[in-house]
Amino acid sequence: MEFSKGLVTADKSFRDQAWNILGEPYRPIQMTPSSFMFHAEFAPGSGVPAHVHETQDEILHILEGELQFEMEGQTIIAGKGDTVTLPMGIAHALFNRATTRAEALVVVSPTGKFHDYMAAISGLTDPAEVIRLGAEHEITFV
């Protein structure tokens, strides 16, 4: 996998991909073996249940709105401009419990199987299948 040089404009995505993950839009921006960056949107009431990235650290920079993170018995509320770091091997969940849409720039490092996982679950509507595929891509839902 070669790092592509140049600009990815706001109206484009990595390899022109656009994903729908359980009803929410995700747009990959850039990928190298060492990191994968994407834009994610979360409607009010949406979220990602508790899971563990076995091989990736995850960093979310909040662009708009507010997200609530649950990790190791703590609740963290992050708003616009805040950055949340989620180390590999630690269970975490995130939710939009606000009344407005939230947006985040997300980076996972190293990339591992994460890009392939997101591509595999795009368009799926069955949460059980999303969980099953997670196990095949080094993500364990708890």
C-alpha positions in Angstrom: 0.0 0.0 0.0 1.6 3.2 -1.1 0.9 6.6 0.5 -0.7 8.8 -2.1 0.7 12.3 -2.4 -1.3 15.4 -2.9 -4.7 16.7 -1.9 -8.0 15.0 -1.0 -10.5 17.8 -1.5 -13.6 18.2 0.8 -15.9 16.7 -1.8 -13.7 13.6 -2.4 -12.6 10.5 -0.4 -9.9 7.9 -0.4 -10.4 5.8 -3.6 -13.8 7.6 -4.0 -15.2 5.4 -1.3 -18.3 6.3 0.8 -19.7 4.0 3.4 -23.0 3.6 5.2 -22.4 2.0 8.6 -25.7 1.1 10.2 -27.3 4.2 8.7 -24.5 6.6 9.4 -22.2 8.1 6.7 -18.5 7.4 6.9 -15.9 8.8 4.4 -12.4 7.4 4.2 -9.9 10.2 3.7 -6.4 8.6 3.7 -4.7 5.3 4.4 -1.2 4.0 4.8 0.0 0.8 6.6 0.7 2.9 9.7 -2.6 4.9 9.9 -6.1 5.2 8.5 -8.1 8.4 8.7 -11.8 8.8 8.0 -14.7 11.3 8.7 -17.7 9.9 10.6 -21.1 11.4 11.3 -23.4 10.4 14.2 -27.1 11.3 14.2 -28.8 12.0 17.6 -29.4 8.7 19.4 -26.8 6.8 17.4 -23.5 5.3 18.6 -21.1 2.3 18.7 -21.5 -0.2 21.5 -18.6 -1.3 23.7 -15.8 -2.9 21.7 -12.1 -3.5 21.7 -9.6 -2.8 19.0 -7.0 -5.5 19.6 -4.4 -4.0 17.3 -5.2 -0.3 16.8 -5.1 2.9 18.8 -8.0 5.1 18.0 -8.1 8.9 18.1 -11.3 11.0 17.5 -11.2 14.8 17.0 -14.7 16.2 17.3 -15.5 18.6 14.5 -19.2 19.3 15.3 -21.6 18.4 18.1 -20.9 16.3 21.1 -20.1 12.7 21.7 -20.2 10.7 24.9 -17.5 8.0 25.4 -17.6 5.2 28.0 -14.2 3.7 28.9 -13.0 1.8 32.0 -16.0 2.9 34.1 -15.6 6.6 33.1 -17.8 8.7 31.0 -16.1 11.4 28.9 -18.2 14.1 27.1 -16.3 15.6 24.2 -17.4 18.6 22.2 -16.2 20.6 19.2 -12.4 20.9 19.1 -11.8 18.2 21.7 -9.7 15.1 21.0 -10.3 11.7 22.6 -7.6 9.0 22.6 -8.6 5.3 22.9 -5.6 3.0 23.4 -5.7 -0.5 21.8 -6.9 -3.3 24.0 -9.3 -1.1 26.1 -13.0 -1.5 25.7 -14.9 1.6 24.8 -18.2 2.8 23.5 -19.4 6.1 22.0 -22.8 7.7 21.7 -24.4 10.8 20.4 -26.9 11.5 23.2 -27.3 15.2 22.2 -30.1 16.6 20.0 -27.8 17.6 17.1 -25.6 15.7 14.7 -22.0 15.1 15.6 -19.0 14.8 13.3 -15.5 13.5 14.0 -12.3 13.0 12.3 -11.1 9.5 13.3 -7.6 8.0 13.0 -6.7 4.4 13.7 -3.1 3.3 13.9 -1.8 1.0 12.6 -4.3 0.4 9.9 -4.3 -3.4 10.2 -7.6 -4.9 9.1 -9.7 -1.8 10.0 -10.2 -0.4 6.5 -11.3 -3.9 5.3 -13.7 -4.2 8.2 -15.4 -0.9 7.4 -15.7 -1.7 3.7 -17.2 -5.2 4.7 -19.9 -3.7 7.0 -20.9 -0.8 4.7 -24.5 -1.2 3.8 -25.3 -3.9 6.4 -28.4 -3.5 8.5 -28.0 -6.5 10.8 -25.9 -5.5 14.0 -25.2 -9.2 14.6 -23.4 -9.5 11.2 -21.5 -6.3 12.0 -20.3 -7.9 15.3 -19.5 -11.2 13.6 -17.4 -9.5 11.0 -15.7 -7.5 13.7 -14.2 -10.7 15.2 -12.7 -11.5 11.7 -11.1 -8.1 11.6 -9.5 -7.8 15.1 -12.4 -6.0 16.7 -14.2 -7.6 19.6 -17.6 -6.4 20.7 -18.2 -6.8 24.5 
